[in-house]
Amino acid sequence: MKNDMTIRIETPDDYAATEDLTREAFWNVYRPGCLEHYVLHRFRGKVGFVPELSLVMELDGKLIGHVMYVRSEIHADDGRSIPVMTFGPISIAPEYKRQGYGTILLRESMRRAEALGVGALAIEGNIGFYGKSGFVVASTKGIHYAAEPQDAEVPYFLIRELVPGFLDGVTGTYLDPEGYFVDEAEAERFDAQFPPKEKQKLPGQLF
Ligand SMILES: CC(C)(COP(=O)(O)OP(=O)(O)OC[C@H]1O[C@@H](n2cnc3c(N)ncnc32)[C@H](O)[C@@H]1OP(=O)(O)O)[C@@H](O)C(=O)NCCC(=O)NCCS
């Protein structure tokens, strides 16, 4: 762990700052502007949100990172519902990106999730980042992403067991928790409360 860095559970006093951090981290990354700060804002009161895994990272008392977790499930082909968790948004302040902090925050959050008895995590994300923390492409394990065709290789839909063998014998489909889908016009109105920021269409954005 880096010396003057701490990770702790988010409190209501942090809400405004973590939403601002999330907005700064995601702005213009996947689309012009972003929706993730509104997703976070909306999720705190929803079923499935895990308060003890909504974590802030501070460096010298300054907020530089945040992650939130949500309960979710795999609809197994044999009819079972397999409880797992997903997480995100996960954010590192722009000026602290690519210095290892995201990995530290991710791994500490995974350690805490494991301590809560979570068997596996599913996430849409970049294998370049998550692969270093043990995530694999879920379709290689027979877990399909509901938003894509059943037989598609979905390189951005990733999974990681926290309990070894938890997904042995499990194939099935994963659907994002409903709270990740927000109304874009509502998100726009929410964003208007923040300092103005220019939306830009940039190469590499997904939307
Ligand atoms: C993604 C994010 C949380 C990663 O945190 P970070 O502190 O920047 O990442 P780290 O320094 O721990 O990265 C470790 C390694 O992961 C890989 N990596 C990190 N970010 C990556 C990215 N965006 N794309 C591909 N690989 C990435 C790199 O290999 C990196 O090592 P390197 O810098 O030596 O090449 C952070 O960059 C962020 O907030 N991004 C914007 C929001 C976002 O995309 N969140 C995740 C959505 S799924």
The ligand as a Gaussian input file, in Angstrom:
#p B3LYP/6-31G(d) Opt

LIG

0 1
 C       -9.992000       2.651000     -15.160000
 C       -9.364000       3.295000     -13.916000
 C      -10.238000       3.069000     -12.693000
 C       -8.009000       2.586000     -13.728000
 O       -7.338000       3.154000     -12.615000
 P       -5.833000       3.609000     -12.782000
 O       -5.325000       4.024000     -11.446000
 O       -5.741000       4.595000     -13.879000
 O       -5.153000       2.255000     -13.263000
 P       -3.765000       1.606000     -12.814000
 O       -2.670000       2.633000     -12.806000
 O       -3.959000       0.843000     -11.550000
 O       -3.575000       0.634000     -14.053000
 C       -2.877000      -0.573000     -13.972000
 C       -2.773000      -1.143000     -15.352000
 O       -4.050000      -1.400000     -15.902000
 C       -4.037000      -1.095000     -17.305000
 N       -4.971000       0.001000     -17.572000
 C       -5.369000       1.004000     -16.732000
 N       -6.284000       1.784000     -17.330000
 C       -6.481000       1.252000     -18.548000
 C       -7.314000       1.614000     -19.622000
 N       -8.154000       2.671000     -19.580000
 N       -7.266000       0.867000     -20.736000
 C       -6.428000      -0.201000     -20.818000
 N       -5.620000      -0.585000     -19.817000
 C       -5.651000       0.121000     -18.699000
 C       -2.633000      -0.700000     -17.658000
 O       -1.949000      -1.851000     -18.093000
 C       -2.104000      -0.220000     -16.345000
 O       -0.727000      -0.360000     -16.240000
 P        0.268000       0.710000     -16.935000
 O       -0.235000       2.087000     -16.586000
 O        1.563000       0.349000     -16.329000
 O        0.176000       0.443000     -18.408000
 C       -9.107000       4.805000     -14.097000
 O       -8.196000       5.023000     -15.141000
 C      -10.354000       5.612000     -14.394000
 O      -10.952000       6.181000     -13.480000
 N      -10.768000       5.694000     -15.694000
 C      -11.943000       6.434000     -16.119000
 C      -13.188000       5.753000     -15.658000
 C      -13.249000       4.315000     -16.113000
 O      -13.010000       3.980000     -17.256000
 N      -13.610000       3.413000     -15.176000
 C      -13.702000       1.998000     -15.432000
 C      -14.932000       1.674000     -16.177000
 S      -15.116000      -0.070000     -16.384000

